[in-house]
Amino acid sequence: GPVEERLFRAVNRLPDGCYLPAWVLMQAGNLAAVPVAAGCAVLAGRDRLAVRMALAGVSTWTLSKLIKRSYRRPRPPALIEDARSRGPEPSGLGYVSGHAGIAVAIGAAGWGYLDTPGRLALLMMVPTVGLCRIYVGAHLPLDVVGGAALGLTADAIFAGLLPAPVGGLRYR
């Protein structure tokens, strides 16, 4: 719709010089970010957190692929006449954004283990992954919102399924 298109253009028309930092930030939503985040949790002695991150991240990626096949929404260049594509041309379909979903799933899982500065960094980083996907022309805003909702749902499911340790509310 027109509101989504205006939002897309506002982000997608940012200067080309933002590409390199955007590309770096987008990697926090790449499937490879899942084992990196889980590995950091293991190194911090948070084994259950590592399992939760791994399960939520991989599930989000897998479900995003299944949703794309059933929903079949094209990428922005096929829908918006003057959409700018930066970097490699994204393949496949647009809805939902797996990058946004993975970033949210990892971030939601780790939220309870962070101090205030860590949470503030997370609040800036996670939405930026989705904005960067719009900036490079890979997704429309609703693709990002759908991916974020998927990642949050996946993390909530695994947070509920993984047993809490005896004598404490936090996972170890």
N, C-alpha and C positions, 0 to 999 in steps of 0.2 A: 504494500500500500504506500501511499504518499508519505506518511510519517516515517516509515521504515526507510524509504528511499532517501528522505532528507537526512536522517541520522547516518545512513551509509555514506552519503556524499560528504557530510561534515568531517567524518573521520578519514575517508578514502582520499580526500583532496588535500590532506596535510602535505607538507613539503617532502620531496623525494629524499632529502638528506636524513630523514628519520628512519630510512630502511634498515641500516645496519643495527642500530639499537633495537629496533622492532624485531628483527630476525632473531637476535640473541634472546630477547624476552620471550618470544614465542616458543622457544625450546623447553620452557617450563611446562608446556602442555603437550609436548611430544611424547609418544609412547616410551621412548628411552628415558624420560624423566622418572618413570615409575620405579625401575630398579635402582636408579640413583637415589631417589628419596627413601626407598625402603632400605637401601644399604646404609644411608646416613642414620636411619632409625636404629638399625642393628648396631652400628658403631657407638651409638649413644646408649646402648643397653636397653632399647625399647623394642623387644622382639615382637610383641603383640601389635604394636603400632606399625611395625614393618609389614606384618601379615595383612593388617587392615589396609594400609596404603597399596600394597601389591594387589590385593583382591579388588578393592574399589577402583583402582586405576585401570587394571586389565579389563574388568567388567565394563567400565565406562567406554573404553575403546571398542570392545567387542559389540556392545549394544549400540554404539553410535553407528557402526557399520551396518548393523541389521536395520536400524531406523532409516538410514539413508536409502537402503534398498526398497523399503516399503513406502516411504514418503516421496522420494524421487524429486526433490527440489534442486534445480540446477545451481551452479555457482553464479556469483554476481555478474561476470561478464556476459553470461547468456541471458540475463534478465534486465540489466541496466546498460543502456546504450554506451555511455562514456565511462564505464567503470575502469579504474586503473588497476592493472595487475603488476605487482612488483615481485621480483624473484622468479623462481620456477613456476610455471603455470600449474595451478593446483588441478589434480585429476579427481575424477569421481564426482560425487554429488555434494550439496551444501548442507542440508539440514539433517542432522545436528552437527555442531562443531565438536569434534573429538578433542581438539586442543583445549578448548574452553572447559570441557567436561573433565578432562584429566587434571588440569590445573585446580579446578574446584574440588575434585575428589581428594587429591593429595593435601590441599590446603585445609579442607574441612577435617580430615583425619588428624592433621598435626596441630590444629588450633588449640586444643586443650593442653598441649605440652609447651606452649610458647609463653614467654613473658610479654609484657606490654610492648616493648620495642619490636619483638618478633611478630606480634599480632598486627602492629601497625604496618610493618613491612609486607606481611601477607595481604592485608587489606588493600595495599597499593599494587602488589605484584599480580595477584590472581585476576582482577578485572582487566589489567593491562594486557594480559595474554589474549583475551577476547577482542579487545580494541585493536591490538596488533593484527589479528586475523582479518578484521574489517579493513584496516589500513592497507594491507597487502592485496586486498581484493579477493581473498579466499572465501569470505563469509559475509552474509548479511546480518544485521543486528539480531533478528529472531533466531538465526542459526546459533548464535553465541548464547542467547538466553536459554534456548532449548538444551544446548550442551551443558551449560552451567547447572540447569535443573537436573539433568541426568547424572552429572557427577555428584551433586549433593544427595540425590536419592540413593545412588550406589553406596556412598559412604555411610549414609544413615542405616541402610540395610546391614552392612557388615559391622557397623558399630553395635547394632542390636544382636547380631548373631554370635559375635566373639564374646566368650564369657569374661566378665570382669574378674580381676584377681580377688582372692579372698582377703578381706580386711582393708579394702581400699576402693575408691571410686575410679581411679585412673588406671589405665593399662600400664603395664611395665614394659 
